[in-house]
Amino acid sequence: MRPVPAAGLTVLASRQYADDPRLGPYLAGRPVAERRGLASALKFCRVAEGAADLYPRFGPTMEWDTAAGQALVEAAGGSVTEVEGAPLRYGKPGWRNPSFVCHGRG
């Protein structure tokens, strides 16, 4: 993982939810250098390897969609939290995740 570059954050979004109206307000006030749309769990991998800094997800996901990606990101020094900042937890009734943010180390 990398520290946040001086030019700003590289933010990833799901291709399907790249135009989610909640994304703009969430990113407001943050120094964003680039926004990229990627499919699937690749977004977790890009954050873990240091190619991106942030992956906010406001669309629906299930625990099985995020568990392996979260493990990779955390092993690399990042975190996956609910939007409000609490760690993303597992074993929820119905297995549905709330909105979350995958953070790089920076």
LODO-683728 format. One record per residue (C-alpha): residue number from 0; residue in one letter; x, y, z. Coordinates in pm, 1 decimal. Layout:
// residues N
num:NUM residuo:A east:X north:Y up:Z .
...
// end
This chain:
// residues 106
num:0 residuo:M east:0.0 north:0.0 up:0.0 .
num:1 residuo:R east:104.4 north:354.8 up:-52.7 .
num:2 residuo:P east:66.3 north:685.0 up:124.0 .
num:3 residuo:V east:-185.8 north:912.5 up:-48.3 .
num:4 residuo:P east:-6.3 north:1086.8 up:-336.6 .
num:5 residuo:A east:30.2 north:1464.7 up:-326.9 .
num:6 residuo:A east:-183.9 north:1486.4 up:-642.1 .
num:7 residuo:G east:-474.7 north:1329.7 up:-453.6 .
num:8 residuo:L east:-665.5 north:1006.3 up:-411.3 .
num:9 residuo:T east:-729.4 north:744.1 up:-673.2 .
num:10 residuo:V east:-1088.7 north:639.1 up:-606.4 .
num:11 residuo:L east:-1243.8 north:320.8 up:-741.6 .
num:12 residuo:A east:-1611.3 north:263.5 up:-804.6 .
num:13 residuo:S east:-1813.4 north:-29.2 up:-922.0 .
num:14 residuo:R east:-1901.2 north:0.7 up:-1289.6 .
num:15 residuo:Q east:-2264.8 north:-62.9 up:-1206.9 .
num:16 residuo:Y east:-2271.4 north:199.4 up:-928.2 .
num:17 residuo:A east:-2019.2 north:454.0 up:-1064.9 .
num:18 residuo:D east:-2296.1 north:714.9 up:-1095.1 .
num:19 residuo:D east:-2441.8 north:652.4 up:-749.6 .
num:20 residuo:P east:-2563.3 north:993.0 up:-623.4 .
num:21 residuo:R east:-2416.1 north:922.6 up:-277.7 .
num:22 residuo:L east:-2060.6 north:904.4 up:-414.0 .
num:23 residuo:G east:-2023.5 north:1276.6 up:-494.4 .
num:24 residuo:P east:-2121.6 north:1403.1 up:-148.8 .
num:25 residuo:Y east:-1903.2 north:1137.9 up:16.6 .
num:26 residuo:L east:-1599.6 north:1251.2 up:-185.3 .
num:27 residuo:A east:-1671.6 north:1624.1 up:-146.9 .
num:28 residuo:G east:-1382.1 north:1799.8 up:21.9 .
num:29 residuo:R east:-1140.3 north:1513.4 up:-43.0 .
num:30 residuo:P east:-850.3 north:1565.0 up:-284.0 .
num:31 residuo:V east:-943.2 north:1329.1 up:-568.5 .
num:32 residuo:A east:-694.8 north:1301.2 up:-854.3 .
num:33 residuo:E east:-870.3 north:1020.9 up:-1040.8 .
num:34 residuo:R east:-1187.9 north:813.3 up:-1038.1 .
num:35 residuo:R east:-1189.9 north:472.9 up:-1208.1 .
num:36 residuo:G east:-1465.1 north:219.5 up:-1261.4 .
num:37 residuo:L east:-1374.8 north:-146.4 up:-1219.4 .
num:38 residuo:A east:-1577.0 north:-463.9 up:-1210.8 .
num:39 residuo:S east:-1591.2 north:-729.0 up:-942.2 .
num:40 residuo:A east:-1361.6 north:-767.8 up:-641.8 .
num:41 residuo:L east:-1070.4 north:-627.1 up:-840.5 .
num:42 residuo:K east:-1121.5 north:-301.2 up:-654.1 .
num:43 residuo:F east:-1009.5 north:-458.7 up:-325.7 .
num:44 residuo:C east:-699.8 north:-596.8 up:-499.7 .
num:45 residuo:R east:-606.9 north:-257.4 up:-646.3 .
num:46 residuo:V east:-631.3 north:-94.7 up:-303.5 .
num:47 residuo:A east:-431.2 north:-377.5 up:-141.6 .
num:48 residuo:E east:-152.3 north:-351.6 up:-399.2 .
num:49 residuo:G east:-132.4 north:27.6 up:-368.7 .
num:50 residuo:A east:-265.8 north:113.8 up:-715.2 .
num:51 residuo:A east:-565.7 north:294.8 up:-561.7 .
num:52 residuo:D east:-650.8 north:460.9 up:-231.0 .
num:53 residuo:L east:-1023.8 north:439.5 up:-172.1 .
num:54 residuo:Y east:-1319.3 north:225.2 up:-273.6 .
num:55 residuo:P east:-1651.3 north:351.1 up:-132.3 .
num:56 residuo:R east:-1945.2 north:119.1 up:-200.2 .
num:57 residuo:F east:-2301.7 north:236.0 up:-151.7 .
num:58 residuo:G east:-2475.3 north:-34.3 up:-356.7 .
num:59 residuo:P east:-2589.6 north:-366.1 up:-212.0 .
num:60 residuo:T east:-2335.2 north:-639.9 up:-136.5 .
num:61 residuo:M east:-2339.4 north:-961.1 up:60.2 .
num:62 residuo:E east:-2079.3 north:-1088.3 up:304.5 .
num:63 residuo:W east:-1944.2 north:-1337.6 up:49.3 .
num:64 residuo:D east:-1881.3 north:-1047.8 up:-191.5 .
num:65 residuo:T east:-1644.8 north:-873.0 up:48.8 .
num:66 residuo:A east:-1484.3 north:-1125.7 up:285.5 .
num:67 residuo:A east:-1182.7 north:-1229.7 up:76.8 .
num:68 residuo:G east:-1119.2 north:-874.9 up:-48.2 .
num:69 residuo:Q east:-1135.2 north:-737.9 up:304.4 .
num:70 residuo:A east:-884.9 north:-1002.2 up:420.2 .
num:71 residuo:L east:-642.1 north:-899.5 up:143.5 .
num:72 residuo:V east:-675.1 north:-528.2 up:216.5 .
num:73 residuo:E east:-629.0 north:-572.7 up:590.6 .
num:74 residuo:A east:-328.1 north:-802.1 up:540.6 .
num:75 residuo:A east:-173.2 north:-525.7 up:328.8 .
num:76 residuo:G east:-231.2 north:-264.1 up:601.5 .
num:77 residuo:G east:-560.1 north:-108.8 up:489.9 .
num:78 residuo:S east:-909.8 north:-132.2 up:631.6 .
num:79 residuo:V east:-1272.0 north:-186.5 up:534.2 .
num:80 residuo:T east:-1525.0 north:2.2 up:741.4 .
num:81 residuo:E east:-1887.7 north:99.2 up:738.5 .
num:82 residuo:V east:-1927.9 north:452.9 up:603.1 .
num:83 residuo:E east:-1956.4 north:585.2 up:960.0 .
num:84 residuo:G east:-1619.2 north:427.1 up:1048.6 .
num:85 residuo:A east:-1707.3 north:106.8 up:1237.4 .
num:86 residuo:P east:-1524.5 north:-204.3 up:1112.7 .
num:87 residuo:L east:-1718.9 north:-409.4 up:857.5 .
num:88 residuo:R east:-1827.9 north:-720.0 up:1051.2 .
num:89 residuo:Y east:-1955.4 north:-1062.1 up:948.7 .
num:90 residuo:G east:-2227.4 north:-1299.6 up:1065.8 .
num:91 residuo:K east:-2508.1 north:-1047.6 up:1019.7 .
num:92 residuo:P east:-2864.3 north:-1177.5 up:991.8 .
num:93 residuo:G east:-2933.5 north:-1219.1 up:619.9 .
num:94 residuo:W east:-2561.3 north:-1165.4 up:537.8 .
num:95 residuo:R east:-2628.3 north:-825.7 up:373.2 .
num:96 residuo:N east:-2356.8 north:-562.1 up:413.2 .
num:97 residuo:P east:-2424.0 north:-196.7 up:484.9 .
num:98 residuo:S east:-2252.9 north:64.9 up:268.4 .
num:99 residuo:F east:-1878.3 north:45.5 up:325.4 .
num:100 residuo:V east:-1545.0 north:206.6 up:240.5 .
num:101 residuo:C east:-1225.5 north:22.3 up:158.6 .
num:102 residuo:H east:-928.2 north:237.5 up:262.7 .
num:103 residuo:G east:-565.0 north:209.1 up:164.4 .
num:104 residuo:R east:-295.4 north:270.6 up:420.4 .
num:105 residuo:G east:-266.2 north:645.9 up:355.9 .
// end
